[in-house]
Amino acid sequence: MTILENLWYGNIRPVEEFVDANMEYKSLLRLVSKNREKFESTLSSEQAELFEKYCTALNEMNSASETAAFKYGFTLAIGLLNESSK
């Protein structure tokens, strides 16, 4: 199977590869999770609902940003390959 086919069928997951190998990211993720739990325990139910909406919007924004960065990086890599083959 080609790299492109593996990517299509989900056998290659760039985000998971990055997360699995990045200890700094894992450490920061644990810190965020710990602090979020502490913070949420202080909120009223109304505040917790509002905070959840905020987090959902933030996650969607981050996902859009990561997708755009991935596309740009892929396009840039293809451009570099084309340039080096001339």
MDTraj code that builds the backbone (N, CA, C; nanometers):
import mdtraj as md
import numpy as np

residues = "MET THR ILE LEU GLU ASN LEU TRP TYR GLY ASN ILE ARG PRO VAL GLU GLU PHE VAL ASP ALA ASN MET GLU TYR LYS SER LEU LEU ARG LEU VAL SER LYS ASN ARG GLU LYS PHE GLU SER THR LEU SER SER GLU GLN ALA GLU LEU PHE GLU LYS TYR CYS THR ALA LEU ASN GLU MET ASN SER ALA SER GLU THR ALA ALA PHE LYS TYR GLY PHE THR LEU ALA ILE GLY LEU LEU ASN GLU SER SER LYS".split()
xyz = np.array([
    [0.0851, -0.1176, 0.0000],
    [0.0000, 0.0000, 0.0000],
    [0.0899, 0.1243, 0.0000],
    [0.0509, 0.2242, -0.0753],
    [0.1289, 0.3472, -0.0834],
    [0.1062, 0.4343, 0.0405],
    [0.1896, 0.5341, 0.0574],
    [0.1733, 0.6282, 0.1690],
    [0.0389, 0.6991, 0.1580],
    [0.0039, 0.7393, 0.0375],
    [-0.1226, 0.8093, 0.0173],
    [-0.2409, 0.7184, 0.0521],
    [-0.2350, 0.5921, 0.0129],
    [-0.3414, 0.4978, 0.0473],
    [-0.3485, 0.4752, 0.1982],
    [-0.2345, 0.4622, 0.2613],
    [-0.2320, 0.4457, 0.4071],
    [-0.2911, 0.5669, 0.4777],
    [-0.2611, 0.6844, 0.4256],
    [-0.3182, 0.8073, 0.4821],
    [-0.4699, 0.8069, 0.4633],
    [-0.5152, 0.7716, 0.3447],
    [-0.6584, 0.7677, 0.3143],
    [-0.7332, 0.6702, 0.4047],
    [-0.6773, 0.5524, 0.4245],
    [-0.7448, 0.4494, 0.5044],
    [-0.7230, 0.4642, 0.6550],
    [-0.6548, 0.5687, 0.6939],
    [-0.6384, 0.5960, 0.8360],
    [-0.5283, 0.5167, 0.9040],
    [-0.4430, 0.4542, 0.8263],
    [-0.3312, 0.3796, 0.8842],
    [-0.2183, 0.4722, 0.9286],
    [-0.2169, 0.5913, 0.8734],
    [-0.1199, 0.6940, 0.9132],
    [-0.2005, 0.8085, 0.9727],
    [-0.1682, 0.8432, 1.0954],
    [-0.2402, 0.9512, 1.1641],
    [-0.1371, 1.0510, 1.2161],
    [-0.1082, 1.1549, 1.1373],
    [-0.0023, 1.2498, 1.1753],
    [-0.0188, 1.3090, 1.3146],
    [-0.1403, 1.3407, 1.3529],
    [-0.1612, 1.4017, 1.4844],
    [-0.1234, 1.3032, 1.5944],
    [-0.1655, 1.1775, 1.5809],
    [-0.1334, 1.0772, 1.6820],
    [0.0161, 1.0515, 1.6891],
    [0.0813, 1.0501, 1.5749],
    [0.2263, 1.0294, 1.5736],
    [0.2962, 1.1421, 1.6490],
    [0.2493, 1.2639, 1.6286],
    [0.3079, 1.3789, 1.6963],
    [0.2874, 1.3686, 1.8468],
    [0.1667, 1.3371, 1.8876],
    [0.1333, 1.3324, 2.0298],
    [0.2073, 1.2178, 2.0994],
    [0.2080, 1.1007, 2.0389],
    [0.2722, 0.9844, 2.1003],
    [0.4219, 1.0071, 2.1245],
    [0.4859, 1.0793, 2.0362],
    [0.6308, 1.0953, 2.0447],
    [0.6742, 1.2226, 2.1180],
    [0.5810, 1.3085, 2.1539],
    [0.6172, 1.4386, 2.2085],
    [0.5904, 1.4446, 2.3590],
    [0.6945, 1.4250, 2.4363],
    [0.6806, 1.4235, 2.5822],
    [0.6431, 1.5611, 2.6380],
    [0.6927, 1.6670, 2.5770],
    [0.6575, 1.8013, 2.6234],
    [0.5073, 1.8243, 2.6063],
    [0.4528, 1.7807, 2.4925],
    [0.3098, 1.7953, 2.4675],
    [0.2290, 1.7166, 2.5702],
    [0.2707, 1.5927, 2.5969],
    [0.2002, 1.5095, 2.6944],
    [0.2014, 1.5729, 2.8327],
    [0.3142, 1.6299, 2.8701],
    [0.3264, 1.6955, 2.9997],
    [0.2328, 1.8164, 3.0085],
    [0.2298, 1.8957, 2.9031],
    [0.1411, 2.0120, 2.9013],
    [-0.0056, 1.9703, 2.9012],
    [-0.0372, 1.8629, 2.8330],
    [-0.1744, 1.8118, 2.8302],
    [-0.2198, 1.7690, 2.9703],
    [-0.1304, 1.7017, 3.0439],
    [-0.1626, 1.6633, 3.1818],
    [-0.1856, 1.7868, 3.2691],
    [-0.1019, 1.8870, 3.2522],
    [-0.1147, 2.0104, 3.3299],
    [-0.2476, 2.0808, 3.2992],
    [-0.2812, 2.0905, 3.1726],
    [-0.4078, 2.1530, 3.1333],
    [-0.5249, 2.0767, 3.1937],
    [-0.5202, 1.9454, 3.1841],
    [-0.6285, 1.8621, 3.2368],
    [-0.6443, 1.8791, 3.3880],
    [-0.5324, 1.8765, 3.4583],
    [-0.5340, 1.8924, 3.6048],
    [-0.5924, 2.0280, 3.6444],
    [-0.5469, 2.1332, 3.5777],
    [-0.5944, 2.2679, 3.6103],
    [-0.7399, 2.2879, 3.5699],
    [-0.7813, 2.2249, 3.4594],
    [-0.9217, 2.2356, 3.4185],
    [-1.0119, 2.1704, 3.5232],
    [-0.9728, 2.0532, 3.5709],
    [-1.0529, 1.9848, 3.6732],
    [-1.0661, 2.0701, 3.7993],
    [-0.9553, 2.1299, 3.8417],
    [-0.9592, 2.2162, 3.9603],
    [-1.0511, 2.3352, 3.9369],
    [-1.0373, 2.3973, 3.8216],
    [-1.1177, 2.5152, 3.7889],
    [-1.2658, 2.4794, 3.7814],
    [-1.2987, 2.3713, 3.7128],
    [-1.4389, 2.3329, 3.6969],
    [-1.5053, 2.3003, 3.8302],
    [-1.4294, 2.2519, 3.9240],
    [-1.4877, 2.2182, 4.0547],
    [-1.5335, 2.3424, 4.1314],
    [-1.4907, 2.4599, 4.0892],
    [-1.5289, 2.5838, 4.1568],
    [-1.6483, 2.6539, 4.0910],
    [-1.6953, 2.6007, 3.9788],
    [-1.7985, 2.6688, 3.9011],
    [-1.9396, 2.6255, 3.9408],
    [-2.0307, 2.7200, 3.9285],
    [-2.1732, 2.6863, 3.9429],
    [-2.2148, 2.6095, 3.8179],
    [-2.3337, 2.5522, 3.8179],
    [-2.3784, 2.4769, 3.7004],
    [-2.3926, 2.5675, 3.5783],
    [-2.4380, 2.6894, 3.5985],
    [-2.4507, 2.7848, 3.4875],
    [-2.3127, 2.8218, 3.4330],
    [-2.2185, 2.8475, 3.5220],
    [-2.0823, 2.8795, 3.4793],
    [-2.0172, 2.7595, 3.4090],
    [-2.0420, 2.6404, 3.4601],
    [-1.9847, 2.5190, 3.3999],
    [-2.0377, 2.5003, 3.2581],
    [-2.1648, 2.5264, 3.2379],
    [-2.2236, 2.5145, 3.1040],
    [-2.1622, 2.6163, 3.0085],
    [-2.1461, 2.7386, 3.0541],
    [-2.0846, 2.8434, 2.9726],
    [-1.9389, 2.8101, 2.9414],
    [-1.8673, 2.7597, 3.0414],
    [-1.7275, 2.7222, 3.0208],
    [-1.7166, 2.6075, 2.9205],
    [-1.8080, 2.5123, 2.9255],
    [-1.8073, 2.4004, 2.8305],
    [-1.8296, 2.4499, 2.6884],
    [-1.9190, 2.5452, 2.6719],
    [-1.9423, 2.6049, 2.5393],
    [-1.8164, 2.6756, 2.4902],
    [-1.7507, 2.7466, 2.5815],
    [-1.6251, 2.8137, 2.5478],
    [-1.5206, 2.7120, 2.5031],
    [-1.5062, 2.6032, 2.5779],
    [-1.4069, 2.5004, 2.5450],
    [-1.4369, 2.4335, 2.4115],
    [-1.5640, 2.4093, 2.3842],
    [-1.6033, 2.3497, 2.2565],
    [-1.5649, 2.4413, 2.1410],
    [-1.5952, 2.5698, 2.1536],
    [-1.5595, 2.6665, 2.0491],
    [-1.4084, 2.6760, 2.0333],
    [-1.3354, 2.6750, 2.1431],
    [-1.1899, 2.6811, 2.1387],
    [-1.1326, 2.5573, 2.0705],
    [-1.1869, 2.4403, 2.1017],
    [-1.1409, 2.3168, 2.0379],
    [-1.1682, 2.3183, 1.8877],
    [-1.2839, 2.3693, 1.8483],
    [-1.3157, 2.3783, 1.7057],
    [-1.2210, 2.4741, 1.6353],
    [-1.1904, 2.5866, 1.7001],
    [-1.0979, 2.6832, 1.6424],
    [-0.9582, 2.6218, 1.6285],
    [-0.9125, 2.5515, 1.7331],
    [-0.7806, 2.4877, 1.7272],
    [-0.7754, 2.3805, 1.6194],
    [-0.8822, 2.3053, 1.6045],
    [-0.8884, 2.2023, 1.5015],
    [-0.8781, 2.2647, 1.3623],
    [-0.9500, 2.3736, 1.3412],
    [-0.9450, 2.4431, 1.2119],
    [-0.8042, 2.4952, 1.1848],
    [-0.7403, 2.5489, 1.2874],
    [-0.6047, 2.6006, 1.2743],
    [-0.5049, 2.4883, 1.2432],
    [-0.5178, 2.3760, 1.3141],
    [-0.4281, 2.2627, 1.2902],
    [-0.4478, 2.2045, 1.1508],
    [-0.5726, 2.1989, 1.1061],
    [-0.6008, 2.1494, 0.9717],
    [-0.5379, 2.2402, 0.8671],
    [-0.5528, 2.3696, 0.8839],
    [-0.4940, 2.4657, 0.7904],
    [-0.3421, 2.4556, 0.7907],
    [-0.2816, 2.4395, 0.9079],
    [-0.1361, 2.4270, 0.9171],
    [-0.0884, 2.2981, 0.8490],
    [-0.1629, 2.1903, 0.8667],
    [-0.1279, 2.0641, 0.8012],
    [-0.1345, 2.0791, 0.6496],
    [-0.2428, 2.1389, 0.6006],
    [-0.2565, 2.1597, 0.4560],
    [-0.1434, 2.2464, 0.4025],
    [-0.1128, 2.3535, 0.4740],
    [-0.0050, 2.4425, 0.4306],
    [0.1289, 2.3687, 0.4290],
    [0.1561, 2.2919, 0.5341],
    [0.2812, 2.2162, 0.5401],
    [0.2918, 2.1154, 0.4276],
    [0.1824, 2.0492, 0.3984],
    [0.1804, 1.9514, 0.2894],
    [0.2048, 2.0216, 0.1558],
    [0.1369, 2.1330, 0.1342],
    [0.1550, 2.2102, 0.0105],
    [0.2979, 2.2606, -0.0012],
    [0.3529, 2.3071, 0.1077],
    [0.4904, 2.3557, 0.1088],
    [0.5878, 2.2423, 0.0752],
    [0.5661, 2.1246, 0.1316],
    [0.6533, 2.0099, 0.1039],
    [0.6478, 1.9716, -0.0440],
    [0.5285, 1.9710, -0.1004],
    [0.5144, 1.9395, -0.2434],
    [0.5875, 2.0437, -0.3277],
    [0.5742, 2.1696, -0.2896],
    [0.6454, 2.2760, -0.3606],
    [0.7955, 2.2580, -0.3539],
    [0.8452, 2.2198, -0.2371],
    [0.9893, 2.1965, -0.2230],
    [1.0351, 2.0783, -0.3073],
    [0.9553, 1.9738, -0.3111],
    [0.9889, 1.8579, -0.3953],
    [0.9920, 1.8954, -0.5422],
    [0.8925, 1.9725, -0.5853],
    [0.8900, 2.0164, -0.7243],
    [1.0101, 2.1029, -0.7573],
    [1.0444, 2.1915, -0.6660],
    [1.1568, 2.2828, -0.6864],
    [1.2885, 2.2061, -0.6933],
    [1.3047, 2.1055, -0.6109],
    [1.4311, 2.0304, -0.6073],
    [1.4462, 1.9370, -0.7273],
    [1.3347, 1.9068, -0.7958],
    [1.3457, 1.8164, -0.9108],
    [1.3732, 1.8905, -1.0407],
    [1.3806, 2.0224, -1.0345],
    [1.4070, 2.1028, -1.1567],
    [1.5535, 2.1180, -1.1808],
])
top = md.Topology()
chain = top.add_chain()
for i, resn in enumerate(residues, 1):
    res = top.add_residue(resn, chain, resSeq=i)
    for name in ("N", "CA", "C"):
        top.add_atom(name, md.element.get_by_symbol(name[0]), res)
traj = md.Trajectory(xyz[None], top)
